[in-house]
Amino acid sequence: MFREAAQAPAAVREQLQANAARVARLAARLRHAPPRAVVTCARGSSDHAATFARYLIETRLALLTSSAAPSVSSVYEAGRISPVPWCWRSRSREPAPIYWRR
């Protein structure tokens, strides 16, 4: 566990470098049309990460952030239940990407 935790800075650095253009496009879109709120959708350890993201989004951007039940979008295929950005992480692919849908 210690070895895995020690790898975190390098993993984050690699993700930031690999996704720099995508993050820049997303940031530009969000600045152009700021959302009123954000919805996260995750389970397990990804939900812990989503909770951390919620604290960052709410404290840094003052945006209401809520967590939707994962089965709402997968099992029940409700899809977009709100006109706000959704953020979720898929562990079905490696590396596990973070998705945004607006």
C-alpha positions as CSV (number, residue, x, y, z in Angstrom):
1,M,0.0,0.0,0.0
2,F,2.9,2.4,0.8
3,R,4.5,1.7,-2.6
4,E,1.2,2.5,-4.4
5,A,0.7,5.7,-2.4
6,A,4.3,6.7,-3.2
7,Q,3.5,6.3,-6.9
8,A,0.6,8.8,-6.7
9,P,2.6,12.0,-7.6
10,A,4.0,10.5,-10.7
11,A,0.7,9.0,-11.7
12,V,-1.0,12.4,-11.3
13,R,1.8,14.2,-13.2
14,E,1.4,11.6,-16.1
15,Q,-2.4,12.1,-16.2
16,L,-2.1,15.9,-16.2
17,Q,0.4,15.7,-19.1
18,A,-1.5,13.2,-21.1
19,N,-4.8,15.1,-20.7
20,A,-3.6,18.7,-20.9
21,A,-5.3,19.5,-24.2
22,R,-8.6,17.8,-23.1
23,V,-8.6,19.6,-19.8
24,A,-7.9,22.9,-21.5
25,R,-10.8,22.4,-23.9
26,L,-13.1,21.4,-21.0
27,A,-12.0,24.5,-18.9
28,A,-12.6,26.8,-21.9
29,R,-16.1,25.3,-22.4
30,L,-16.9,25.7,-18.7
31,R,-15.7,29.3,-18.6
32,H,-17.8,30.1,-21.6
33,A,-20.9,28.6,-20.1
34,P,-20.5,28.2,-16.4
35,P,-22.6,25.5,-14.9
36,R,-25.0,26.1,-12.0
37,A,-24.1,22.8,-10.4
38,V,-22.1,19.5,-10.9
39,V,-23.2,15.9,-10.5
40,T,-20.8,13.1,-9.7
41,C,-21.6,9.5,-10.2
42,A,-19.3,6.8,-8.7
43,R,-19.1,3.8,-6.4
44,G,-16.5,2.4,-4.0
45,S,-13.1,4.1,-4.0
46,S,-14.1,6.2,-7.0
47,D,-16.9,7.6,-4.8
48,H,-14.3,8.6,-2.2
49,A,-12.5,10.5,-4.9
50,A,-15.7,12.1,-6.1
51,T,-16.4,13.3,-2.5
52,F,-12.9,14.9,-2.5
53,A,-13.7,16.5,-5.8
54,R,-17.0,17.7,-4.4
55,Y,-15.1,19.5,-1.6
56,L,-12.8,21.1,-4.1
57,I,-15.6,22.2,-6.5
58,E,-17.8,23.6,-3.7
59,T,-15.0,25.4,-1.8
60,R,-13.0,26.7,-4.7
61,L,-15.7,27.4,-7.2
62,A,-18.7,27.8,-4.9
63,L,-20.8,25.4,-7.1
64,L,-23.4,23.1,-5.7
65,T,-22.2,19.5,-6.2
66,S,-24.3,16.4,-5.7
67,S,-23.7,12.7,-6.1
68,A,-26.1,10.5,-8.1
69,A,-26.6,6.8,-7.5
70,P,-24.5,4.8,-10.1
71,S,-27.5,2.6,-10.9
72,V,-29.5,5.6,-12.0
73,S,-27.3,6.0,-15.1
74,S,-26.3,2.4,-15.7
75,V,-29.1,0.0,-14.6
76,Y,-32.0,2.3,-15.2
77,E,-30.4,4.2,-18.1
78,A,-31.8,7.5,-16.9
79,G,-28.9,9.2,-18.6
80,R,-28.9,12.9,-18.2
81,I,-31.3,13.7,-15.4
82,S,-30.2,17.3,-15.0
83,P,-29.0,20.1,-17.2
84,V,-25.7,20.3,-15.4
85,P,-22.3,18.7,-16.0
86,W,-21.9,15.1,-14.9
87,C,-18.5,13.8,-13.8
88,W,-17.7,10.1,-13.4
89,R,-14.8,7.7,-13.5
90,S,-14.8,4.3,-15.3
91,R,-12.6,1.6,-13.9
92,S,-13.6,-0.8,-16.7
93,R,-10.6,0.6,-18.7
94,E,-7.0,1.1,-17.8
95,P,-5.9,3.8,-17.2
96,A,-9.3,4.7,-15.6
97,P,-10.4,7.8,-17.4
98,I,-12.5,10.6,-15.9
99,Y,-15.5,11.6,-18.0
100,W,-17.4,14.8,-18.2
101,R,-20.7,15.2,-20.0
102,R,-22.7,18.3,-20.3
